[in-house]
Amino acid sequence: MADYAGKDVYDPTTAASMFDPSAWRKSFASEPNGGNCVEVNLGRGKVGVRDTKLSDSPVFVFDEGEWDAFLVAVKAGQFDLPR
């Protein structure tokens, strides 16, 4: 991924304010104690991603195209660990 200034400059430590607090969703694969997972929030043409374990987690924001490209790569196995 290239390092560049996104369309919207934001601070990951305050980006949670860009999203509806009740719309955060945990992965269905999340462990019962919430370990090793992320939450996503789909809203306003943006996708927010944060760590489930950290109550004040920074929020990383992606536009819909970036998120779609990430999901395609995940489904294609591009991030799978070697066996």
C-alpha positions in Angstrom: 0.0 0.0 0.0 1.4 3.4 -0.9 2.0 6.0 1.7 -0.1 9.0 0.7 -2.4 11.6 2.2 -6.0 10.2 2.0 -8.9 12.2 0.7 -9.8 13.1 4.2 -7.1 13.9 6.7 -8.0 12.4 10.1 -6.5 11.5 13.4 -6.9 7.8 14.2 -7.2 8.6 17.9 -10.3 10.7 17.3 -11.7 9.1 14.2 -14.3 7.1 16.2 -16.4 10.3 16.2 -16.9 9.8 12.4 -19.0 6.7 13.1 -22.3 5.8 14.9 -21.2 4.3 18.2 -23.9 1.6 18.1 -22.9 0.4 14.7 -19.6 -1.3 15.5 -19.7 -5.1 14.6 -17.3 -7.8 15.8 -16.1 -10.5 13.5 -18.2 -13.7 13.7 -14.9 -15.5 14.3 -14.1 -13.4 17.4 -13.1 -15.4 20.4 -15.6 -15.3 23.4 -13.3 -13.0 25.3 -12.9 -10.7 22.3 -9.2 -11.5 21.8 -7.4 -11.2 18.5 -10.2 -9.6 16.5 -11.3 -6.3 15.1 -14.6 -4.5 14.9 -15.8 -2.7 11.8 -18.3 0.1 11.3 -19.8 0.7 7.9 -21.2 4.2 7.5 -21.2 7.4 5.6 -19.2 5.9 2.7 -16.4 5.0 5.0 -15.3 1.9 6.9 -13.8 2.2 10.3 -11.7 -0.6 11.8 -10.6 -0.9 15.4 -9.2 -3.4 17.9 -11.8 -5.1 20.1 -9.4 -5.4 23.0 -8.7 -1.7 23.4 -11.5 0.5 24.7 -9.8 3.6 23.3 -8.4 1.9 20.2 -7.3 4.1 17.3 -9.8 3.8 14.4 -8.4 3.3 10.9 -10.7 4.7 8.1 -10.9 3.3 4.6 -13.1 4.4 1.7 -15.4 1.8 0.2 -13.1 1.0 -2.7 -10.1 0.4 -0.4 -12.3 -1.9 1.8 -13.6 -3.8 -1.2 -10.1 -4.4 -2.4 -9.0 -5.6 1.0 -11.9 -8.1 1.2 -11.1 -9.5 -2.3 -7.5 -10.0 -1.2 -8.5 -11.7 2.0 -10.9 -14.1 0.2 -8.2 -14.9 -2.4 -5.8 -15.9 0.5 -3.3 -13.2 -0.1 -2.8 -12.7 3.7 -2.9 -16.4 4.7 0.1 -17.5 6.8 2.4 -20.2 5.3 1.6 -23.7 6.3 
